[in-house]
Amino acid sequence: QLHLTTSEKNELARSLEMVQNQLQEKESEIKRETSEYKDRLLQAEKEHQDALTEANRKNEVEIEACHEKISSLEHFISSQKLEIEHLKSNKEQLNNSLKEANQALGELLKTKVR
């Protein structure tokens, strides 16, 4: 009986040791996988942050270019308005000169007819 119990005890001790070894292996595997996932997550977060930073930089460059274009167009519009005012003034002067010339011509023709 004692021998049988000792054998069972030894068998149980071996089984317990095997289960403990398997648990340690599983724990090591889970720790390794967790570490890998953390590394991959950190890498993905870094790539995402880099992409965001680059997108923001490109957007800022594009916004600055748009501001410059708007400023340039505003300057162009302003100069065109000045040119239009100048042309209107010239047109008015030419119309006045034309009226004066027509009046003078009319006077000359009246004088000539007399």
Secondary structure, DSSP 4 states (H G I P E B T S, - for coil): -HHHHHHHHHHHHHHHHHHHHHHHHHHHHHHHHHHHHHHHHHHHHHHHHHHHHHHHHHHHHHHHHHHHHHHHHHHHHHHHHHHHHHHHHHHHHHHHHHHHHHHHHHHHHHHHH-
